[in-house]
Amino acid sequence: MTIHHHLPHKPDSFPIESSECRTVASCKRKLAAHRRAEIRLRETVARDEALLRQKDELIQNQALLSKESDHRLLNDLQVVVSLISLQSRGSKNPEVALELAAAADRISTIARIHRRLHYCDGVQSVAFKGFLDDLCRDFSVLLSSDQRPERVIVVEGAETNLPSTTAIPLGFIVNELITNAAKHGEGRITVRLEQNSGKGYALSVCNDGASLPEGFDPAAGKGMGMRIIQSFIGRIGGAMQIGQNDNNQGARFTVLFS
């Protein structure tokens, strides 16, 4: 009997080559997809960078326009003061001359307050107690020039250097709070800067007179002054507390900030 020896079947190499071809093709497709994604990403980044440059230019232009506007405003106020002063000196009526001179002084004081609020633009830090002293001194002059009884504004607290990014908004907040205190309150106005019991600082403005109505909510107020105050408080990441003066009279507005 003849025995046939069957040799092991040699696998065909074609499937291996086909698999390798599929693998290479897949890698090429993935690489092409990654390259397309990279191109899209670079285009997106380029567009975002262009938008950021446009925003930076817009912010710079707005800052320049704001400074130019402030400069023109101060110049215009000075022109008004000069014209009223000339009319005062040329008036033959003593009472009219006094009224015009008082108006010129009042406008000049407003210009000083406005200049004071912007004097720390561009600086890194501000000696804030001294800034408050000068600001409140101008306010005292402005309020005493009115026909109402003289209002005393007292600044309390130790000297503290604050970043200008914090000091400038606080200056506008104090400006609005003193204006409100003079309009709605009575007696002495006290501006106090002190360290907060927790952390950061507390800046308060208080006055004598009638207390605020129960449930008073500054956020619900429709007045422009309170909206300005809330806006600047939000800009420095602060918070407001409202209460009474130390003698349980009048009103106290306190801004807490870090």
DONULUM-666483 format. One record per residue (C-alpha): residue in one letter; z, x, y. Coordinates in nm, 4 decimals. Example, Ala and Ser with C-alpha at 12.3 -4.5 7.8 and 13.67 -1.06 7.14 Angstrom:
<atoms>
+---------+----------+----------+----------+
: residuo :        w :        u :        v :
+---------+----------+----------+----------+
:       A :   0.7800 :   1.2300 :  -0.4500 :
:       S :   0.7140 :   1.3670 :  -0.1060 :
+---------+----------+----------+----------+
</atoms>
This chain:
<atoms>
+---------+----------+----------+----------+
: residuo :        w :        u :        v :
+---------+----------+----------+----------+
:       M :   0.0000 :   0.0000 :   0.0000 :
:       T :  -0.0926 :   0.1283 :   0.3294 :
:       I :   0.1831 :   0.1321 :   0.5833 :
:       H :   0.0728 :   0.1004 :   0.9395 :
:       H :   0.3011 :   0.2721 :   1.1849 :
:       H :   0.3085 :   0.0858 :   1.5143 :
:       L :   0.3703 :   0.3191 :   1.8060 :
:       P :   0.5859 :   0.1856 :   2.0883 :
:       H :   0.3807 :   0.0109 :   2.3486 :
:       K :   0.3499 :   0.2188 :   2.6657 :
:       P :   0.4311 :   0.0047 :   2.9640 :
:       D :   0.1529 :  -0.0414 :   3.2104 :
:       S :   0.2217 :   0.1394 :   3.5439 :
:       F :   0.0472 :  -0.1279 :   3.7552 :
:       P :   0.3526 :  -0.3539 :   3.8082 :
:       I :   0.5469 :  -0.0567 :   3.9448 :
:       E :   0.2673 :   0.0271 :   4.1866 :
:       S :   0.2449 :  -0.3378 :   4.2887 :
:       S :   0.6200 :  -0.3508 :   4.3528 :
:       E :   0.6033 :  -0.0335 :   4.5556 :
:       C :   0.3168 :  -0.1741 :   4.7577 :
:       R :   0.5089 :  -0.4911 :   4.8233 :
:       T :   0.8129 :  -0.2907 :   4.9330 :
:       V :   0.6148 :  -0.0727 :   5.1722 :
:       A :   0.4371 :  -0.3738 :   5.3178 :
:       S :   0.7664 :  -0.5540 :   5.3643 :
:       C :   0.9138 :  -0.2544 :   5.5430 :
:       K :   0.6106 :  -0.2330 :   5.7675 :
:       R :   0.6429 :  -0.6020 :   5.8553 :
:       K :   1.0143 :  -0.5645 :   5.9298 :
:       L :   0.9491 :  -0.2562 :   6.1412 :
:       A :   0.6803 :  -0.4396 :   6.3364 :
:       A :   0.9184 :  -0.7340 :   6.3883 :
:       H :   1.1920 :  -0.4993 :   6.5112 :
:       R :   0.9488 :  -0.3350 :   6.7517 :
:       R :   0.8411 :  -0.6728 :   6.8887 :
:       A :   1.2074 :  -0.7731 :   6.9288 :
:       E :   1.2772 :  -0.4430 :   7.1058 :
:       I :   0.9880 :  -0.5019 :   7.3441 :
:       R :   1.1136 :  -0.8529 :   7.4222 :
:       L :   1.4657 :  -0.7178 :   7.4735 :
:       R :   1.3407 :  -0.4481 :   7.7104 :
:       E :   1.1441 :  -0.7074 :   7.9049 :
:       T :   1.4523 :  -0.9317 :   7.9292 :
:       V :   1.6685 :  -0.6396 :   8.0444 :
:       A :   1.4069 :  -0.5442 :   8.3030 :
:       R :   1.3969 :  -0.9017 :   8.4367 :
:       D :   1.7779 :  -0.9164 :   8.4518 :
:       E :   1.7925 :  -0.5837 :   8.6342 :
:       A :   1.5338 :  -0.7075 :   8.8824 :
:       L :   1.7375 :  -1.0245 :   8.9416 :
:       L :   2.0546 :  -0.8193 :   8.9915 :
:       R :   1.8766 :  -0.5997 :   9.2451 :
:       Q :   1.7576 :  -0.9095 :   9.4288 :
:       K :   2.1116 :  -1.0528 :   9.4308 :
:       D :   2.2545 :  -0.7224 :   9.5567 :
:       E :   1.9967 :  -0.7141 :   9.8348 :
:       L :   2.0762 :  -1.0758 :   9.9223 :
:       I :   2.4506 :  -1.0035 :   9.9342 :
:       Q :   2.3939 :  -0.6976 :  10.1520 :
:       N :   2.1676 :  -0.8949 :  10.3839 :
:       Q :   2.4264 :  -1.1737 :  10.4092 :
:       A :   2.6979 :  -0.9194 :  10.4872 :
:       L :   2.4815 :  -0.7661 :  10.7598 :
:       L :   2.4009 :  -1.1091 :  10.9015 :
:       S :   2.7703 :  -1.1999 :  10.8972 :
:       K :   2.8658 :  -0.8810 :  11.0827 :
:       E :   2.5836 :  -0.9330 :  11.3320 :
:       S :   2.6910 :  -1.2942 :  11.3810 :
:       D :   3.0517 :  -1.1875 :  11.4405 :
:       H :   2.9378 :  -0.9217 :  11.6853 :
:       R :   2.7254 :  -1.1704 :  11.8783 :
:       L :   3.0072 :  -1.4251 :  11.8789 :
:       L :   3.2511 :  -1.1754 :  12.0274 :
:       N :   2.9942 :  -1.0727 :  12.2879 :
:       D :   2.9286 :  -1.4369 :  12.3750 :
:       L :   3.3022 :  -1.5037 :  12.4100 :
:       Q :   3.3324 :  -1.2046 :  12.6406 :
:       V :   3.0454 :  -1.3376 :  12.8535 :
:       V :   3.2178 :  -1.6785 :  12.8724 :
:       V :   3.5445 :  -1.5115 :  12.9765 :
:       S :   3.3648 :  -1.3171 :  13.2479 :
:       L :   3.1886 :  -1.6259 :  13.3835 :
:       I :   3.5077 :  -1.8357 :  13.3907 :
:       S :   3.6964 :  -1.5499 :  13.5565 :
:       L :   3.4286 :  -1.5282 :  13.8253 :
:       Q :   3.4523 :  -1.9022 :  13.8855 :
:       S :   3.8312 :  -1.8745 :  13.9025 :
:       R :   3.8188 :  -1.6022 :  14.1646 :
:       G :   3.5548 :  -1.7882 :  14.3623 :
:       S :   3.7305 :  -2.1248 :  14.3603 :
:       K :   3.8849 :  -2.2360 :  14.6892 :
:       N :   4.1151 :  -2.4789 :  14.5077 :
:       P :   4.4277 :  -2.2936 :  14.3868 :
:       E :   4.4973 :  -2.5422 :  14.1082 :
:       V :   4.1414 :  -2.5177 :  13.9765 :
:       A :   4.1578 :  -2.1383 :  14.0006 :
:       L :   4.4765 :  -2.1340 :  13.7900 :
:       E :   4.3267 :  -2.3664 :  13.5301 :
:       L :   4.0130 :  -2.1551 :  13.5023 :
:       A :   4.2158 :  -1.8349 :  13.4740 :
:       A :   4.4274 :  -1.9898 :  13.1991 :
:       A :   4.1118 :  -2.0979 :  13.0147 :
:       A :   3.9695 :  -1.7446 :  13.0412 :
:       D :   4.2909 :  -1.5977 :  12.8995 :
:       R :   4.2883 :  -1.8495 :  12.6163 :
:       I :   3.9298 :  -1.7675 :  12.5176 :
:       S :   4.0051 :  -1.3954 :  12.5406 :
:       T :   4.2987 :  -1.4411 :  12.3034 :
:       I :   4.0804 :  -1.6330 :  12.0574 :
:       A :   3.8368 :  -1.3399 :  12.0628 :
:       R :   4.1222 :  -1.0949 :  11.9934 :
:       I :   4.2387 :  -1.3033 :  11.6967 :
:       H :   3.8860 :  -1.3184 :  11.5611 :
:       R :   3.8458 :  -0.9428 :  11.6034 :
:       R :   4.1851 :  -0.8861 :  11.4395 :
:       L :   4.0822 :  -1.0834 :  11.1323 :
:       H :   3.7746 :  -0.8646 :  11.0862 :
:       Y :   3.9057 :  -0.5257 :  11.1930 :
:       C :   3.9862 :  -0.4202 :  10.8335 :
:       D :   3.6298 :  -0.4783 :  10.7080 :
:       G :   3.5104 :  -0.1654 :  10.5313 :
:       V :   3.8527 :  -0.0009 :  10.4891 :
:       Q :   4.0234 :   0.0500 :  10.1538 :
:       S :   4.3772 :  -0.0624 :  10.2378 :
:       V :   4.5659 :  -0.2266 :  10.5239 :
:       A :   4.9220 :  -0.1818 :  10.6530 :
:       F :   4.9761 :  -0.5535 :  10.6259 :
:       K :   5.3074 :  -0.5959 :  10.8086 :
:       G :   5.1626 :  -0.4301 :  11.1184 :
:       F :   4.8496 :  -0.6416 :  11.0830 :
:       L :   5.0642 :  -0.9586 :  11.0751 :
:       D :   5.2660 :  -0.8410 :  11.3785 :
:       D :   4.9514 :  -0.7952 :  11.5863 :
:       L :   4.7941 :  -1.1201 :  11.4656 :
:       C :   5.1063 :  -1.3255 :  11.5370 :
:       R :   5.1529 :  -1.1631 :  11.8772 :
:       D :   4.8073 :  -1.2851 :  11.9753 :
:       F :   4.8924 :  -1.6314 :  11.8423 :
:       S :   5.2139 :  -1.6394 :  12.0439 :
:       V :   5.0154 :  -1.5666 :  12.3606 :
:       L :   4.7614 :  -1.8323 :  12.2691 :
:       L :   5.0248 :  -2.0998 :  12.2012 :
:       S :   5.2369 :  -2.0187 :  12.5061 :
:       S :   4.9329 :  -2.0643 :  12.7302 :
:       D :   4.9273 :  -2.4300 :  12.6368 :
:       Q :   5.1221 :  -2.6985 :  12.8214 :
:       R :   5.3554 :  -2.7408 :  12.5246 :
:       P :   5.6927 :  -2.5602 :  12.5084 :
:       E :   5.6678 :  -2.1931 :  12.4166 :
:       R :   5.6389 :  -2.1346 :  12.0434 :
:       V :   5.8017 :  -1.8285 :  11.8918 :
:       I :   5.6359 :  -1.6655 :  11.5901 :
:       V :   5.8530 :  -1.4241 :  11.3922 :
:       V :   5.7233 :  -1.1837 :  11.1270 :
:       E :   5.9685 :  -1.0747 :  10.8580 :
:       G :   5.9431 :  -0.8375 :  10.5631 :
:       A :   5.8885 :  -0.4714 :  10.4864 :
:       E :   5.5667 :  -0.2840 :  10.5463 :
:       T :   5.3291 :  -0.2941 :  10.2505 :
:       N :   4.9823 :  -0.1502 :  10.2056 :
:       L :   4.7437 :  -0.4022 :  10.0538 :
:       P :   4.3804 :  -0.3626 :   9.9458 :
:       S :   4.1460 :  -0.4914 :  10.2133 :
:       T :   3.9951 :  -0.7291 :   9.9561 :
:       T :   4.3346 :  -0.9003 :   9.9502 :
:       A :   4.4440 :  -0.8443 :  10.3106 :
:       I :   4.1352 :  -1.0026 :  10.4707 :
:       P :   4.1625 :  -1.3364 :  10.2834 :
:       L :   4.5389 :  -1.3392 :  10.3510 :
:       G :   4.4686 :  -1.2930 :  10.7205 :
:       F :   4.2496 :  -1.6030 :  10.7258 :
:       I :   4.5114 :  -1.7945 :  10.5245 :
:       V :   4.7829 :  -1.7019 :  10.7771 :
:       N :   4.5486 :  -1.7986 :  11.0594 :
:       E :   4.5047 :  -2.1489 :  10.9168 :
:       L :   4.8729 :  -2.1930 :  10.8227 :
:       I :   4.9945 :  -2.0917 :  11.1707 :
:       T :   4.7402 :  -2.3272 :  11.3270 :
:       N :   4.8704 :  -2.6125 :  11.1088 :
:       A :   5.2342 :  -2.5225 :  11.1813 :
:       A :   5.1704 :  -2.5218 :  11.5554 :
:       K :   4.9844 :  -2.8520 :  11.5360 :
:       H :   5.2169 :  -3.0491 :  11.3074 :
:       G :   5.5531 :  -2.8693 :  11.3244 :
:       E :   5.8129 :  -2.7843 :  11.5833 :
:       G :   6.0305 :  -2.4927 :  11.6850 :
:       R :   6.0028 :  -2.1392 :  11.5545 :
:       I :   5.7275 :  -2.0354 :  11.3146 :
:       T :   5.8238 :  -1.7701 :  11.0609 :
:       V :   5.5760 :  -1.5580 :  10.8668 :
:       R :   5.7432 :  -1.3716 :  10.5818 :
:       L :   5.6051 :  -1.1207 :  10.3327 :
:       E :   5.8311 :  -1.0286 :  10.0420 :
:       Q :   5.8135 :  -0.9226 :   9.6817 :
:       N :   5.8027 :  -1.2082 :   9.4375 :
:       S :   6.0920 :  -1.2394 :   9.1934 :
:       G :   5.8475 :  -1.2221 :   8.9039 :
:       K :   5.5646 :  -0.9912 :   9.0047 :
:       G :   5.3425 :  -0.9370 :   9.3023 :
:       Y :   5.4174 :  -1.0746 :   9.6489 :
:       A :   5.4965 :  -1.3978 :   9.8265 :
:       L :   5.3564 :  -1.4669 :  10.1748 :
:       S :   5.5061 :  -1.7725 :  10.3422 :
:       V :   5.4607 :  -1.9558 :  10.6709 :
:       C :   5.7274 :  -2.2075 :  10.7661 :
:       N :   5.8305 :  -2.4077 :  11.0722 :
:       D :   6.1016 :  -2.6428 :  11.1882 :
:       G :   6.0557 :  -3.0124 :  11.2396 :
:       A :   5.9741 :  -3.2987 :  11.0085 :
:       S :   5.9279 :  -3.2303 :  10.6379 :
:       L :   5.6042 :  -3.2945 :  10.4569 :
:       P :   5.5620 :  -3.6393 :  10.3020 :
:       E :   5.6782 :  -3.6688 :   9.9426 :
:       G :   5.4049 :  -3.5950 :   9.6925 :
:       F :   5.1949 :  -3.4041 :   9.9462 :
:       D :   4.8995 :  -3.2463 :   9.7648 :
:       P :   4.7031 :  -2.9834 :   9.9620 :
:       A :   4.4185 :  -2.9970 :   9.7102 :
:       A :   4.3660 :  -3.3645 :   9.7916 :
:       G :   4.3544 :  -3.3054 :  10.1654 :
:       K :   4.0302 :  -3.3762 :  10.3466 :
:       G :   4.0976 :  -3.1394 :  10.6371 :
:       M :   3.8812 :  -2.8320 :  10.6741 :
:       G :   4.1873 :  -2.6087 :  10.7194 :
:       M :   4.3326 :  -2.6847 :  10.3763 :
:       R :   3.9935 :  -2.6414 :  10.2108 :
:       I :   3.9609 :  -2.2998 :  10.3731 :
:       I :   4.3114 :  -2.2043 :  10.2563 :
:       Q :   4.2438 :  -2.3155 :   9.8977 :
:       S :   3.9158 :  -2.1247 :   9.8955 :
:       F :   4.0754 :  -1.7967 :  10.0040 :
:       I :   4.3680 :  -1.8414 :   9.7638 :
:       G :   4.1198 :  -1.8807 :   9.4802 :
:       R :   3.9360 :  -1.5685 :   9.5957 :
:       I :   4.2459 :  -1.3500 :   9.5511 :
:       G :   4.3567 :  -1.5237 :   9.2312 :
:       G :   4.6718 :  -1.6563 :   9.3964 :
:       A :   4.8693 :  -1.9783 :   9.3857 :
:       M :   5.0362 :  -2.1972 :   9.6476 :
:       Q :   5.3855 :  -2.3430 :   9.6520 :
:       I :   5.4968 :  -2.6048 :   9.9041 :
:       G :   5.8550 :  -2.6789 :  10.0004 :
:       Q :   6.1020 :  -2.6980 :  10.2865 :
:       N :   6.2351 :  -2.4390 :  10.5253 :
:       D :   6.5623 :  -2.2557 :  10.4554 :
:       N :   6.7567 :  -2.5224 :  10.6457 :
:       N :   6.5936 :  -2.7992 :  10.4383 :
:       Q :   6.3800 :  -2.9019 :  10.7329 :
:       G :   6.0211 :  -2.8523 :  10.8281 :
:       A :   5.7620 :  -2.7226 :  10.5845 :
:       R :   5.7067 :  -2.3988 :  10.3996 :
:       F :   5.3717 :  -2.2926 :  10.2525 :
:       T :   5.3977 :  -1.9928 :  10.0194 :
:       V :   5.1078 :  -1.8006 :   9.8715 :
:       L :   5.1870 :  -1.6038 :   9.5555 :
:       F :   4.9555 :  -1.3130 :   9.4742 :
:       S :   4.9472 :  -0.9871 :   9.2813 :
+---------+----------+----------+----------+
</atoms>
